[in-house]
Amino acid sequence: MATCGEVVHDSWLAVKAVHSLFGTSANHAIENYKRFVEEGIDTGSPWEQLRGQICLGSDHFVGDLESKLDGYAFDRDIVQKQRHPCRPQINDVLNAVMQRYKMDRESLLNRRNKEPFRLVVFLLRRVCNVPLKDVASMAGISEGRVCQIHRAMRDADVSEEVRDLLEKFNV
């Protein structure tokens, strides 16, 4: 309200600085600011698009950033997720496997659907680097079983469907 000139503002609020970002005259800046806010109201939170806990931007932007960081010697205190912001997210893997096998999420995470189930477990660990206990919880199996599936998928002869998805995720 204060940045729109509708109420008196406290001196600590940087209204002039905000206005300077939207126009040269106060009236023009206020109108542009209002339009900016109105356009952003129904767009959802940008934080939902956060990649690797640190990057906000298009896939192209994040990919470009990761390629510039490739080979960089990171401090050991920087978590793995932040070292690889382009790493596919859980939903990227689930959606790709659901699409390939024409299944919904519930069917995909049903152990009776052996191949896609095992593939999801494998990709979540290998590609997304999801913690072992989280994959186990999501799949409804023990951590030991996650390790067994991971080892078996890594060493197995795989079907064309599996091979296509492994190539998609550069495994």
CYANA upper distance limits for C-alpha pairs under 8 A (distance plus 0.5 A):
  1 MET  CA      5 GLY  CA      7.00
  1 MET  CA      6 GLU  CA      5.87
  1 MET  CA      7 VAL  CA      6.50
  2 ALA  CA      6 GLU  CA      6.17
  2 ALA  CA      7 VAL  CA      5.45
  2 ALA  CA      8 VAL  CA      6.65
  2 ALA  CA      9 HIS  CA      5.94
  2 ALA  CA     15 VAL  CA      7.85
  3 THR  CA     15 VAL  CA      5.95
  3 THR  CA     18 VAL  CA      7.82
  3 THR  CA     19 HIS  CA      8.07
  3 THR  CA     30 ILE  CA      7.77
  4 CYS  CA     30 ILE  CA      5.88
  4 CYS  CA     31 GLU  CA      8.37
  4 CYS  CA     33 TYR  CA      7.78
  4 CYS  CA     34 LYS  CA      7.29
  5 GLY  CA     30 ILE  CA      7.67
  9 HIS  CA     13 LEU  CA      7.11
 14 ALA  CA     18 VAL  CA      6.94
 15 VAL  CA     19 HIS  CA      6.63
 16 LYS  CA     20 SER  CA      6.58
 17 ALA  CA     21 LEU  CA      7.34
 18 VAL  CA     22 PHE  CA      7.62
 19 HIS  CA     23 GLY  CA      6.84
 19 HIS  CA     24 THR  CA      8.30
 19 HIS  CA     26 ALA  CA      7.08
 19 HIS  CA     29 ALA  CA      5.62
 19 HIS  CA     30 ILE  CA      7.12
 19 HIS  CA     33 TYR  CA      7.92
 20 SER  CA     24 THR  CA      6.77
 20 SER  CA     29 ALA  CA      7.53
 21 LEU  CA     29 ALA  CA      8.07
 22 PHE  CA     28 HIS  CA      8.08
 22 PHE  CA     29 ALA  CA      5.07
 22 PHE  CA     30 ILE  CA      7.92
 22 PHE  CA     32 ASN  CA      6.25
 22 PHE  CA     33 TYR  CA      6.56
 23 GLY  CA     28 HIS  CA      6.21
 23 GLY  CA     29 ALA  CA      4.70
 23 GLY  CA     32 ASN  CA      7.74
 24 THR  CA     28 HIS  CA      7.54
 24 THR  CA     29 ALA  CA      7.09
 25 SER  CA     29 ALA  CA      6.51
 26 ALA  CA     30 ILE  CA      6.56
 27 ASN  CA     31 GLU  CA      6.82
 28 HIS  CA     32 ASN  CA      6.72
 29 ALA  CA     33 TYR  CA      6.45
 30 ILE  CA     34 LYS  CA      6.61
 31 GLU  CA     35 ARG  CA      6.74
 32 ASN  CA     36 PHE  CA      6.59
 33 TYR  CA     37 VAL  CA      6.72
 34 LYS  CA     38 GLU  CA      6.59
 35 ARG  CA     39 GLU  CA      6.58
 36 PHE  CA     40 GLY  CA      6.89
 37 VAL  CA     41 ILE  CA      6.73
 39 GLU  CA     43 THR  CA      8.13
 40 GLY  CA     44 GLY  CA      8.28
 44 GLY  CA     48 GLU  CA      8.50
 45 SER  CA     49 GLN  CA      8.42
 46 PRO  CA     50 LEU  CA      7.65
 46 PRO  CA     56 LEU  CA      8.19
 47 TRP  CA     56 LEU  CA      8.11
 49 GLN  CA     56 LEU  CA      6.94
 49 GLN  CA     57 GLY  CA      8.12
 50 LEU  CA     54 ILE  CA      7.20
 50 LEU  CA     55 CYS  CA      6.16
 50 LEU  CA     56 LEU  CA      5.46
 50 LEU  CA     57 GLY  CA      8.20
 51 ARG  CA     55 CYS  CA      5.52
 51 ARG  CA     56 LEU  CA      6.76
 51 ARG  CA     62 VAL  CA      8.39
 51 ARG  CA     85 PRO  CA      5.84
 51 ARG  CA     86 CYS  CA      7.23
 51 ARG  CA     89 GLN  CA      8.47
 52 GLY  CA     81 LYS  CA      5.62
 52 GLY  CA     82 GLN  CA      5.38
 52 GLY  CA     83 ARG  CA      8.08
 52 GLY  CA     84 HIS  CA      6.94
 52 GLY  CA     85 PRO  CA      4.39
 52 GLY  CA     86 CYS  CA      7.36
 52 GLY  CA     87 ARG  CA      7.78
 53 GLN  CA     81 LYS  CA      7.47
 53 GLN  CA     82 GLN  CA      6.47
 53 GLN  CA     85 PRO  CA      7.82
 54 ILE  CA     82 GLN  CA      6.81
 54 ILE  CA     85 PRO  CA      7.70
 55 CYS  CA     62 VAL  CA      7.12
 55 CYS  CA     85 PRO  CA      7.07
 56 LEU  CA     62 VAL  CA      8.02
 57 GLY  CA     61 PHE  CA      6.35
 57 GLY  CA     62 VAL  CA      6.71
 58 SER  CA     62 VAL  CA      6.75
 59 ASP  CA     63 GLY  CA      6.39
 59 ASP  CA     86 CYS  CA      8.15
 60 HIS  CA     64 ASP  CA      6.54
 61 PHE  CA     65 LEU  CA      6.72
 62 VAL  CA     66 GLU  CA      6.64
 62 VAL  CA     85 PRO  CA      7.39
 62 VAL  CA     86 CYS  CA      6.69
 63 GLY  CA     67 SER  CA      6.67
 63 GLY  CA     86 CYS  CA      6.45
 64 ASP  CA     68 LYS  CA      6.90
 65 LEU  CA     69 LEU  CA      6.89
 66 GLU  CA     70 ASP  CA      6.59
 66 GLU  CA     84 HIS  CA      7.15
 66 GLU  CA     85 PRO  CA      7.21
 66 GLU  CA     86 CYS  CA      7.14
 74 PHE  CA     78 ILE  CA      7.33
 74 PHE  CA     83 ARG  CA      7.94
 78 ILE  CA     82 GLN  CA      7.20
 78 ILE  CA     83 ARG  CA      7.55
 79 VAL  CA     83 ARG  CA      7.21
 80 GLN  CA     84 HIS  CA      7.21
 81 LYS  CA     85 PRO  CA      6.91
 81 LYS  CA     87 ARG  CA      8.36
 81 LYS  CA    129 ASN  CA      8.37
 87 ARG  CA    127 VAL  CA      7.37
 87 ARG  CA    128 CYS  CA      6.46
 88 PRO  CA     92 ASP  CA      6.37
 88 PRO  CA     93 VAL  CA      7.39
 88 PRO  CA    127 VAL  CA      7.20
 88 PRO  CA    128 CYS  CA      6.04
 88 PRO  CA    169 PHE  CA      8.40
 89 GLN  CA     93 VAL  CA      7.21
 89 GLN  CA    128 CYS  CA      6.37
 90 ILE  CA     94 LEU  CA      6.73
 90 ILE  CA    124 LEU  CA      7.05
 90 ILE  CA    128 CYS  CA      6.92
 90 ILE  CA    130 VAL  CA      8.44
 91 ASN  CA     95 ASN  CA      6.26
 92 ASP  CA     96 ALA  CA      6.67
 93 VAL  CA     97 VAL  CA      6.71
 93 VAL  CA    120 VAL  CA      7.63
 93 VAL  CA    123 LEU  CA      7.45
 93 VAL  CA    124 LEU  CA      7.62
 94 LEU  CA     98 MET  CA      6.44
 94 LEU  CA    105 ARG  CA      7.69
 94 LEU  CA    120 VAL  CA      7.34
 95 ASN  CA     99 GLN  CA      6.48
 96 ALA  CA    100 ARG  CA      6.65
 96 ALA  CA    165 LEU  CA      8.09
 97 VAL  CA    101 TYR  CA      6.56
 97 VAL  CA    108 LEU  CA      8.40
 97 VAL  CA    116 PRO  CA      7.39
 97 VAL  CA    119 LEU  CA      8.48
 97 VAL  CA    120 VAL  CA      7.62
 97 VAL  CA    165 LEU  CA      7.91
 98 MET  CA    102 LYS  CA      5.90
 98 MET  CA    103 MET  CA      5.34
 98 MET  CA    104 ASP  CA      6.43
 98 MET  CA    105 ARG  CA      7.17
 98 MET  CA    108 LEU  CA      7.17
 99 GLN  CA    103 MET  CA      7.27
100 ARG  CA    161 GLU  CA      7.62
101 TYR  CA    116 PRO  CA      7.68
103 MET  CA    107 SER  CA      6.48
103 MET  CA    108 LEU  CA      6.65
104 ASP  CA    108 LEU  CA      6.70
105 ARG  CA    109 LEU  CA      6.79
106 GLU  CA    110 ASN  CA      6.89
107 SER  CA    113 ASN  CA      7.65
108 LEU  CA    113 ASN  CA      7.26
108 LEU  CA    116 PRO  CA      6.66
108 LEU  CA    117 PHE  CA      6.11
108 LEU  CA    120 VAL  CA      8.30
109 LEU  CA    113 ASN  CA      8.33
109 LEU  CA    117 PHE  CA      6.05
109 LEU  CA    120 VAL  CA      8.36
109 LEU  CA    138 MET  CA      8.36
109 LEU  CA    139 ALA  CA      6.27
110 ASN  CA    114 LYS  CA      8.49
110 ASN  CA    117 PHE  CA      7.00
110 ASN  CA    139 ALA  CA      8.22
111 ARG  CA    117 PHE  CA      6.36
111 ARG  CA    118 ARG  CA      8.48
112 ARG  CA    117 PHE  CA      8.41
113 ASN  CA    117 PHE  CA      6.31
114 LYS  CA    118 ARG  CA      6.52
115 GLU  CA    119 LEU  CA      6.56
116 PRO  CA    120 VAL  CA      6.61
117 PHE  CA    121 VAL  CA      6.86
118 ARG  CA    122 PHE  CA      6.58
118 ARG  CA    149 ILE  CA      6.68
118 ARG  CA    150 HIS  CA      8.38
118 ARG  CA    153 MET  CA      7.84
119 LEU  CA    123 LEU  CA      6.52
119 LEU  CA    153 MET  CA      7.80
119 LEU  CA    162 VAL  CA      7.54
120 VAL  CA    124 LEU  CA      6.45
121 VAL  CA    125 ARG  CA      7.00
121 VAL  CA    135 VAL  CA      7.08
121 VAL  CA    139 ALA  CA      7.70
121 VAL  CA    146 VAL  CA      7.19
121 VAL  CA    149 ILE  CA      7.70
121 VAL  CA    150 HIS  CA      7.67
122 PHE  CA    126 ARG  CA      6.42
122 PHE  CA    127 VAL  CA      8.49
122 PHE  CA    146 VAL  CA      8.26
122 PHE  CA    149 ILE  CA      7.19
122 PHE  CA    150 HIS  CA      5.47
122 PHE  CA    153 MET  CA      7.22
123 LEU  CA    127 VAL  CA      5.58
123 LEU  CA    128 CYS  CA      7.19
124 LEU  CA    128 CYS  CA      5.47
124 LEU  CA    129 ASN  CA      6.72
124 LEU  CA    130 VAL  CA      6.17
124 LEU  CA    135 VAL  CA      7.34
125 ARG  CA    129 ASN  CA      5.18
125 ARG  CA    130 VAL  CA      5.67
125 ARG  CA    131 PRO  CA      7.44
125 ARG  CA    132 LEU  CA      7.45
125 ARG  CA    135 VAL  CA      7.65
125 ARG  CA    150 HIS  CA      8.19
126 ARG  CA    130 VAL  CA      8.49
127 VAL  CA    169 PHE  CA      7.42
127 VAL  CA    171 VAL  CA      8.03
130 VAL  CA    134 ASP  CA      7.05
130 VAL  CA    135 VAL  CA      6.91
131 PRO  CA    135 VAL  CA      6.91
132 LEU  CA    136 ALA  CA      6.69
132 LEU  CA    143 GLU  CA      6.54
132 LEU  CA    146 VAL  CA      7.63
133 LYS  CA    137 SER  CA      6.57
133 LYS  CA    142 SER  CA      8.44
133 LYS  CA    143 GLU  CA      6.36
134 ASP  CA    138 MET  CA      6.54
135 VAL  CA    139 ALA  CA      6.52
135 VAL  CA    143 GLU  CA      8.32
135 VAL  CA    146 VAL  CA      7.78
136 ALA  CA    140 GLY  CA      6.25
136 ALA  CA    141 ILE  CA      5.47
136 ALA  CA    142 SER  CA      5.88
136 ALA  CA    143 GLU  CA      5.77
136 ALA  CA    145 ARG  CA      8.34
136 ALA  CA    146 VAL  CA      6.68
137 SER  CA    141 ILE  CA      7.04
137 SER  CA    142 SER  CA      8.13
141 ILE  CA    145 ARG  CA      6.80
141 ILE  CA    146 VAL  CA      7.58
142 SER  CA    146 VAL  CA      6.99
143 GLU  CA    147 CYS  CA      6.99
144 GLY  CA    148 GLN  CA      6.83
145 ARG  CA    149 ILE  CA      6.62
146 VAL  CA    150 HIS  CA      6.59
147 CYS  CA    151 ARG  CA      6.64
148 GLN  CA    152 ALA  CA      6.57
149 ILE  CA    153 MET  CA      6.48
150 HIS  CA    154 ARG  CA      6.57
151 ARG  CA    155 ASP  CA      6.78
152 ALA  CA    156 ALA  CA      6.29
153 MET  CA    158 VAL  CA      8.35
158 VAL  CA    162 VAL  CA      6.44
158 VAL  CA    163 ARG  CA      6.72
159 SER  CA    163 ARG  CA      6.63
160 GLU  CA    164 ASP  CA      6.52
161 GLU  CA    165 LEU  CA      6.95
162 VAL  CA    166 LEU  CA      6.58
163 ARG  CA    167 GLU  CA      6.65
164 ASP  CA    168 LYS  CA      6.67
165 LEU  CA    169 PHE  CA      6.80
166 LEU  CA    170 ASN  CA      6.50
166 LEU  CA    171 VAL  CA      5.51
167 GLU  CA    171 VAL  CA      6.40
